[in-house]
Amino acid sequence: MWAGRSSAGALPLEIACGVVAGPLFVSSFTAIGARRAGYDWRRCAVSSLARGRAGWLQRANFMLTGALYCIAARGLARSPRQAVGPWAVPALIFGAGAGLVGSGLFVTDPVAGFSRSSGDHDGDDRARHVEPTRSGQLHNLCAIPIFAGIPAAALICAASAARRGEGRWASYSAGSAIAMTGAFVLFGAAFGGAPRLAGRGGVFQRISIAAGFGWLSALSLRALGSARPGA
């Protein structure tokens, strides 16, 4: 799947899926969260929206976004290496898409007090002992190719661009990787009960998502530009 790239083999519609996936995901979970009673986006994890009777909306959002990234990975794998980077980049993006699909299939355990029983936030961000479920453990495993795979893809892309002398793209890719990883560490600490970060876990998670998914949209736009005749 990842070998034998050629610009002629890259379908613009496939790559376009990578452009729209991130904005669609963010706008959808923002709208879903706005309609959930007791949900405070500044405190609560995006995954918590998948819990409860109305959770099917966020589960569908996870799976649709993941499917779009898997489709985009196929198009990116057929795009010129100068635009996308080494073969590992689309492979990691496919892994992130699969992780999103899995995140929709396996519902998270309660995080930061939201949806512990009734689906409402109880106002307490301190870490509490919750017996992990198999679904929650699998959900956490599915997050690895997302929050580790996307920064890895961005760093690989940055190194490849730097070797070609494309300073701006290399800097943006590296900066996106650092921002996504740094925000991930902060939201993990906030959800873990760090006193100084209490009440901000949702903010840090959204910064991480915006940095990584925004880079995926930019990469897909770059690949679309390379597929134009005469590019």
C-alpha positions as CSV (number, residue, x, y, z in Angstrom):
1,M,0.0,0.0,0.0
2,W,2.8,2.4,0.8
3,A,5.2,1.6,-2.0
4,G,5.3,2.7,-5.6
5,R,4.2,6.3,-5.2
6,S,3.2,8.4,-8.2
7,S,1.3,11.6,-8.5
8,A,-0.8,10.0,-11.2
9,G,-2.0,7.4,-8.7
10,A,-3.1,9.8,-6.0
11,L,-6.8,10.5,-6.2
12,P,-7.6,14.1,-5.1
13,L,-10.9,12.9,-3.5
14,E,-8.9,10.6,-1.2
15,I,-6.5,13.3,-0.2
16,A,-9.3,15.7,0.3
17,C,-10.6,13.4,3.1
18,G,-7.5,14.4,5.1
19,V,-8.3,18.1,4.6
20,V,-11.8,18.0,6.0
21,A,-11.4,15.2,8.6
22,G,-9.9,17.4,11.4
23,P,-12.2,20.4,11.0
24,L,-15.2,18.1,10.9
25,F,-14.1,16.2,14.0
26,V,-13.5,19.4,16.0
27,S,-16.7,21.2,14.9
28,S,-18.7,18.0,15.6
29,F,-17.5,17.4,19.2
30,T,-17.8,21.1,19.9
31,A,-21.5,21.0,18.9
32,I,-22.1,17.7,20.7
33,G,-20.5,19.1,23.9
34,A,-22.6,22.3,23.8
35,R,-25.7,20.2,23.9
36,R,-24.7,17.9,26.8
37,A,-26.0,18.9,30.2
38,G,-23.2,19.3,32.7
39,Y,-20.4,19.0,30.2
40,D,-17.7,21.7,30.7
41,W,-15.3,21.6,27.7
42,R,-12.6,23.3,29.8
43,R,-12.5,20.5,32.3
44,C,-13.8,17.4,30.4
45,A,-12.2,15.1,27.9
46,V,-13.6,14.8,24.4
47,S,-13.9,11.0,24.8
48,S,-16.3,11.5,27.7
49,L,-18.9,12.6,25.2
50,A,-19.1,9.0,24.0
51,R,-20.6,7.9,27.3
52,G,-24.2,7.8,28.1
53,R,-27.4,7.5,26.0
54,A,-26.3,10.4,23.7
55,G,-22.8,9.0,23.4
56,W,-23.5,7.4,20.0
57,L,-23.0,10.9,18.4
58,Q,-19.4,11.2,19.5
59,R,-18.7,7.5,18.9
60,A,-19.9,8.0,15.3
61,N,-17.7,11.2,15.1
62,F,-14.7,9.1,16.1
63,M,-15.3,6.4,13.6
64,L,-16.2,8.7,10.7
65,T,-13.1,10.8,11.3
66,G,-10.9,7.7,11.5
67,A,-12.3,6.3,8.3
68,L,-11.6,9.6,6.5
69,Y,-7.9,9.6,7.7
70,C,-7.5,5.9,6.6
71,I,-8.8,6.9,3.1
72,A,-6.5,10.0,3.1
73,A,-3.5,7.8,4.0
74,R,-4.1,5.8,0.9
75,G,-4.0,8.9,-1.2
76,L,-1.0,10.4,0.6
77,A,0.9,7.1,0.1
78,R,0.5,7.6,-3.7
79,S,1.6,11.3,-3.6
80,P,5.1,12.5,-4.4
81,R,7.6,12.0,-1.6
82,Q,8.6,15.6,-1.9
83,A,5.1,16.7,-0.8
84,V,4.4,14.0,1.8
85,G,7.7,12.7,3.0
86,P,8.9,9.1,3.5
87,W,6.5,6.1,3.4
88,A,6.3,6.0,7.2
89,V,4.2,9.2,7.2
90,P,1.1,7.8,5.5
91,A,1.5,4.6,7.4
92,L,1.4,6.5,10.7
93,I,-1.6,8.5,9.5
94,F,-3.4,5.3,8.7
95,G,-2.6,4.1,12.2
96,A,-4.0,7.3,13.7
97,G,-7.2,6.7,11.6
98,A,-7.5,3.2,12.9
99,G,-7.0,4.5,16.4
100,L,-9.8,6.9,16.0
101,V,-12.1,4.1,14.7
102,G,-11.1,2.1,17.8
103,S,-11.8,5.0,20.1
104,G,-15.4,5.0,18.8
105,L,-15.8,1.3,19.2
106,F,-14.4,1.2,22.8
107,V,-15.9,3.7,25.2
108,T,-13.7,5.4,27.7
109,D,-13.9,5.0,31.4
110,P,-15.1,8.1,33.4
111,V,-12.5,10.9,33.3
112,A,-12.2,14.0,35.5
113,G,-15.6,13.4,37.1
114,F,-17.7,13.5,34.0
115,S,-20.2,10.8,33.2
116,R,-19.3,8.8,36.3
117,S,-22.9,7.6,36.6
118,S,-25.5,10.1,35.5
119,G,-23.5,11.7,32.7
120,D,-23.0,15.0,34.5
121,H,-19.8,16.6,35.7
122,D,-19.6,16.5,39.5
123,G,-17.2,19.6,39.8
124,D,-14.3,17.6,41.1
125,D,-11.2,17.2,38.9
126,R,-9.1,15.2,41.4
127,A,-8.1,11.7,40.3
128,R,-10.3,9.0,41.8
129,H,-9.9,5.3,41.7
130,V,-12.2,3.9,39.1
131,E,-11.9,0.2,38.4
132,P,-10.8,0.1,34.7
133,T,-13.0,-1.7,32.3
134,R,-11.8,-3.7,29.3
135,S,-13.5,-1.1,27.0
136,G,-11.7,1.7,28.8
137,Q,-8.3,0.0,28.5
138,L,-8.8,-0.6,24.8
139,H,-9.9,3.0,24.4
140,N,-6.6,4.2,26.0
141,L,-4.6,1.8,23.7
142,C,-6.3,3.3,20.7
143,A,-5.1,6.7,21.7
144,I,-1.5,5.7,21.3
145,P,-1.3,5.8,17.5
146,I,-3.2,9.1,17.6
147,F,-1.2,11.1,20.1
148,A,2.1,9.4,19.4
149,G,1.7,8.6,15.8
150,I,0.8,12.0,14.5
151,P,3.7,13.8,16.2
152,A,6.0,11.1,14.9
153,A,4.7,11.6,11.4
154,A,5.2,15.3,11.7
155,L,8.8,15.0,12.9
156,I,9.6,12.6,10.1
157,C,8.1,15.0,7.6
158,A,10.1,17.9,9.2
159,A,13.4,16.0,8.9
160,S,12.7,15.2,5.3
161,A,11.7,18.8,4.5
162,A,14.8,20.1,6.2
163,R,17.1,17.9,4.1
164,R,15.4,19.4,1.0
165,G,15.9,22.9,2.3
166,E,12.2,23.6,2.9
167,G,12.6,25.5,6.1
168,R,9.1,26.8,6.5
169,W,7.4,23.4,6.1
170,A,10.1,21.8,8.3
171,S,9.6,24.4,11.1
172,Y,5.8,24.1,10.9
173,S,5.8,20.3,11.0
174,A,8.3,20.2,13.9
175,G,6.4,22.9,15.8
176,S,3.1,21.0,15.4
177,A,4.7,17.9,16.7
178,I,6.1,19.7,19.8
179,A,2.8,21.5,20.4
180,M,0.7,18.3,20.2
181,T,3.0,16.4,22.4
182,G,3.4,19.2,25.0
183,A,-0.3,19.8,25.3
184,F,-0.8,16.0,25.5
185,V,1.5,15.9,28.6
186,L,-0.3,18.8,30.2
187,F,-3.8,17.3,29.7
188,G,-2.6,14.0,31.0
189,A,-1.3,15.7,34.1
190,A,-4.5,17.7,34.5
191,F,-6.7,14.6,34.2
192,G,-4.4,12.8,36.6
193,G,-5.2,15.3,39.3
194,A,-2.3,17.8,39.2
195,P,-3.5,20.7,41.4
196,R,-2.1,23.5,39.3
197,L,-3.7,22.2,36.2
198,A,-7.1,21.5,37.7
199,G,-10.0,22.5,35.5
200,R,-8.0,22.9,32.4
201,G,-7.6,19.3,31.1
202,G,-10.1,19.8,28.3
203,V,-8.4,23.0,27.2
204,F,-5.0,21.2,26.9
205,Q,-6.5,18.2,25.1
206,R,-8.2,20.5,22.5
207,I,-4.9,22.3,21.9
208,S,-3.2,19.0,21.3
209,I,-6.0,17.9,18.9
210,A,-5.9,21.2,17.0
211,A,-2.2,21.2,16.6
212,G,-2.0,17.6,15.3
213,F,-5.2,17.5,13.2
214,G,-4.4,21.0,11.8
215,W,-1.1,19.7,10.6
216,L,-2.8,16.7,8.9
217,S,-5.1,19.1,7.1
218,A,-2.1,21.2,6.0
219,L,-0.2,18.1,4.8
220,S,-3.2,17.0,2.8
221,L,-3.5,20.4,1.2
222,R,0.2,20.3,0.3
223,A,-0.4,16.9,-1.3
224,L,-3.4,18.2,-3.2
225,G,-1.3,21.0,-4.6
226,S,1.4,18.6,-5.8
227,A,-1.2,16.6,-7.6
228,R,-2.3,19.5,-9.8
229,P,-1.2,19.4,-13.4
230,G,2.1,21.3,-13.8
231,A,2.8,21.4,-10.1
